[in-house]
């Protein structure tokens, strides 16, 4: 999975934060308005969304002359994929997992334990 640049991440944050899964998505103009503090040109936002579509990060659907965009996957799915990709960077995947497990807080460890227990019962 491709890591996102600063502007790509800001655009994805707009999609993740403002577009419910049942929505038809948002237009370039709506994304640009949500990024109002950045003072970006409409064409810049359009280019970023087009590139994100090319990377498979967003889905788009034609609506008249415009496109409506929505995230192809949830923020959580994206982060999980980044973590899996990081494990594949080299070295021992097991050692990296152990090091990660030792670095989480007690609450995070409980979340991991519960998720692993749920996964074991689903099989």
C-alpha positions as semicolon CSV with decimal commas, in nm:
position;residue;x (nm);y (nm);z (nm)
1;X;0,000;0,000;0,000
2;X;0,125;0,342;-0,088
3;X;0,210;0,585;0,186
4;X;0,030;0,913;0,153
5;X;0,183;1,256;0,118
6;X;0,069;1,543;0,340
7;X;-0,195;1,676;0,100
8;X;-0,315;1,328;0,006
9;X;-0,356;1,249;0,375
10;X;-0,552;1,572;0,432
11;X;-0,785;1,485;0,143
12;X;-0,829;1,128;0,271
13;X;-0,903;1,266;0,619
14;X;-1,184;1,472;0,467
15;X;-1,324;1,162;0,298
16;X;-1,286;0,945;0,607
17;X;-1,431;1,209;0,841
18;X;-1,716;1,347;0,633
19;X;-1,838;1,069;0,406
20;X;-2,039;0,794;0,574
21;X;-2,021;0,452;0,411
22;X;-2,378;0,489;0,286
23;X;-2,308;0,823;0,118
24;X;-2,269;0,871;-0,254
25;X;-1,944;1,057;-0,186
26;X;-1,838;1,417;-0,220
27;X;-1,740;1,641;-0,507
28;X;-1,405;1,810;-0,560
29;X;-1,563;2,140;-0,455
30;X;-1,689;1,989;-0,128
31;X;-1,343;1,851;-0,050
32;X;-1,182;2,187;-0,136
33;X;-1,428;2,365;0,096
34;X;-1,348;2,121;0,378
35;X;-0,978;2,206;0,326
36;X;-1,053;2,579;0,343
37;X;-0,765;2,657;0,580
38;X;-0,517;2,537;0,317
39;X;-0,614;2,785;0,043
40;X;-0,584;2,529;-0,236
41;X;-0,692;2,576;-0,594
42;X;-0,985;2,365;-0,712
43;X;-0,759;2,207;-0,976
44;X;-0,506;2,106;-0,712
45;X;-0,772;1,919;-0,513
46;X;-0,902;1,764;-0,836
47;X;-0,552;1,642;-0,925
48;X;-0,498;1,492;-0,580
49;X;-0,831;1,308;-0,595
50;X;-0,751;1,184;-0,945
51;X;-0,414;1,050;-0,826
52;X;-0,575;0,887;-0,523
53;X;-0,824;0,719;-0,757
54;X;-0,533;0,594;-0,967
55;X;-0,372;0,449;-0,654
56;X;-0,695;0,272;-0,563
57;X;-0,741;0,478;-0,246
58;X;-1,069;0,634;-0,358
59;X;-1,362;0,528;-0,570
60;X;-1,532;0,777;-0,794
61;X;-1,861;0,784;-0,972
62;X;-1,965;1,022;-1,247
63;X;-2,250;1,256;-1,162
64;X;-2,328;1,476;-1,457
65;X;-2,006;1,653;-1,548
66;X;-1,857;1,605;-1,202
67;X;-1,722;1,309;-1,007
68;X;-1,826;1,202;-0,658
69;X;-1,548;1,053;-0,447
70;X;-1,541;0,824;-0,146
71;X;-1,267;0,631;0,031
72;X;-1,215;0,281;-0,107
73;X;-1,140;0,149;0,244
74;X;-1,180;0,272;0,599
75;X;-0,906;0,462;0,781
76;X;-0,859;0,158;1,007
77;X;-0,816;-0,077;0,711
78;X;-0,560;0,160;0,559
79;X;-0,360;0,181;0,882
80;X;-0,373;-0,196;0,929
81;X;-0,237;-0,244;0,576
82;X;0,044;0,004;0,646
83;X;0,135;-0,196;0,954
84;X;0,137;-0,523;0,757
85;X;0,349;-0,361;0,486
86;X;0,595;-0,245;0,753
87;X;0,627;-0,602;0,878
88;X;0,728;-0,708;0,528
89;X;1,015;-0,457;0,507
90;X;1,268;-0,718;0,601
91;X;1,422;-0,892;0,892
92;X;1,222;-1,115;1,120
93;X;0,849;-1,053;1,108
94;X;0,813;-1,243;1,437
95;X;1,075;-1,026;1,607
96;X;0,902;-0,710;1,484
97;X;0,567;-0,834;1,615
98;X;0,717;-0,914;1,955
99;X;0,882;-0,574;1,974
100;X;0,555;-0,407;1,878
101;X;0,359;-0,608;2,136
102;X;0,605;-0,504;2,406
103;X;0,567;-0,137;2,314
104;X;0,188;-0,107;2,345
105;X;0,011;0,018;2,655
106;X;-0,183;-0,214;2,885
107;X;-0,513;-0,100;2,735
108;X;-0,386;-0,155;2,380
109;X;-0,260;-0,499;2,480
110;X;-0,609;-0,585;2,608
111;X;-0,758;-0,476;2,275
112;X;-0,509;-0,699;2,091
113;X;-0,580;-0,994;2,323
114;X;-0,956;-0,957;2,272
115;X;-0,915;-0,934;1,893
116;X;-0,695;-1,243;1,886
117;X;-0,941;-1,432;2,107
118;X;-1,228;-1,334;1,876
119;X;-1,027;-1,446;1,574
120;X;-0,954;-1,782;1,739
121;X;-1,323;-1,844;1,812
122;X;-1,426;-1,746;1,457
123;X;-1,213;-2,024;1,309
